[in-house]
Amino acid sequence: MTTAHNILIVDDEAHILQVLSLKLRNCGYSIATAVDGEDALHQAKIDPPDLVITDVQMPYMNGLEFAHALSTNKETAHIPVVVLTARGHTLEASDTNFPNVRKVLSKPFSPRGVAELCAQLLKDVPARNIGKRDVA
């Protein structure tokens, strides 16, 4: 059976989901996607990913609310979060002052840079058997 790290990508922009999903799948990761924080939180509670990449500005539940919700749930508090923010949308340090937020990246970003960051953040996390994941 194949093993891979599971990454949940959350963004309401289809092209961001597509670019990141393609790049990270090509790097050997198993990918799940969501278009808003509510859907992502539901997915993360059912099948916690090894890493989350989330946009800030999304409908229903924004990325910061999502990261906070993950950090306060004992089953998901350990999941590292990378926050993506649009150019010009400045975040204060206090906006992302959750124990699970590891990095804030501004758009546009380098897909290769995101892949390298994922590898760095997951280097000490054991990969899992892949099964129902990769449902983007």
JOQUICOR-V233021 format. One record per residue. N is the residue number from 1. PSI is psi in whole degrees, -180 to 180 (999 if undefined). D_LAST is the distance of its C-alpha to the last C-alpha in whole Angstrom. Layout:
N | PSI | D_LAST
N | PSI | D_LAST
This chain:
1 | 144 | 21
2 | 145 | 18
3 | 149 | 18
4 | 158 | 16
5 | 143 | 15
6 | 126 | 12
7 | 132 | 11
8 | 121 | 9
9 | 128 | 9
10 | 114 | 11
11 | 143 | 12
12 | 2 | 13
13 | 114 | 14
14 | -39 | 11
15 | -32 | 13
16 | -46 | 13
17 | -44 | 9
18 | -48 | 9
19 | -49 | 12
20 | -41 | 11
21 | -47 | 8
22 | -49 | 10
23 | -47 | 13
24 | -33 | 12
25 | -42 | 11
26 | -21 | 14
27 | 0 | 16
28 | 7 | 15
29 | 153 | 12
30 | 132 | 10
31 | 137 | 7
32 | 152 | 5
33 | 158 | 5
34 | 154 | 8
35 | -1 | 11
36 | 164 | 14
37 | -34 | 15
38 | -48 | 16
39 | -42 | 13
40 | -43 | 12
41 | -42 | 16
42 | -48 | 15
43 | -44 | 12
44 | -32 | 14
45 | -33 | 17
46 | -44 | 16
47 | 85 | 14
48 | 127 | 15
49 | 170 | 14
50 | -22 | 16
51 | 146 | 15
52 | 136 | 14
53 | 119 | 14
54 | 141 | 15
55 | 159 | 16
56 | -55 | 20
57 | 106 | 20
58 | 159 | 18
59 | 163 | 19
60 | -60 | 20
61 | 119 | 20
62 | 173 | 20
63 | -33 | 19
64 | -40 | 22
65 | -39 | 22
66 | -48 | 19
67 | -41 | 20
68 | -44 | 24
69 | -40 | 22
70 | -43 | 21
71 | -22 | 24
72 | 1 | 26
73 | 125 | 24
74 | -27 | 26
75 | -21 | 23
76 | -3 | 21
77 | -27 | 23
78 | -12 | 23
79 | 122 | 20
80 | 144 | 20
81 | 134 | 19
82 | 127 | 19
83 | 130 | 19
84 | 136 | 19
85 | 143 | 22
86 | 148 | 23
87 | 135 | 26
88 | -15 | 29
89 | 93 | 27
90 | 134 | 29
91 | 136 | 29
92 | 155 | 31
93 | -36 | 31
94 | -23 | 32
95 | -32 | 29
96 | 24 | 27
97 | 60 | 29
98 | 145 | 27
99 | -21 | 27
100 | -13 | 24
101 | 115 | 23
102 | -28 | 24
103 | 146 | 23
104 | 125 | 23
105 | 138 | 22
106 | 143 | 23
107 | 143 | 21
108 | 152 | 22
109 | 167 | 21
110 | 120 | 21
111 | -37 | 17
112 | -41 | 20
113 | -39 | 21
114 | -43 | 18
115 | -41 | 18
116 | -40 | 21
117 | -43 | 21
118 | -46 | 18
119 | -42 | 20
120 | -46 | 23
121 | -26 | 22
122 | 2 | 21
123 | -29 | 24
124 | 8 | 25
125 | 124 | 22
126 | 136 | 22
127 | 156 | 19
128 | 163 | 18
129 | 134 | 18
130 | 141 | 14
131 | -94 | 14
132 | -9 | 11
133 | -175 | 8
134 | 51 | 6
135 | 25 | 4
136 | 999 | 0
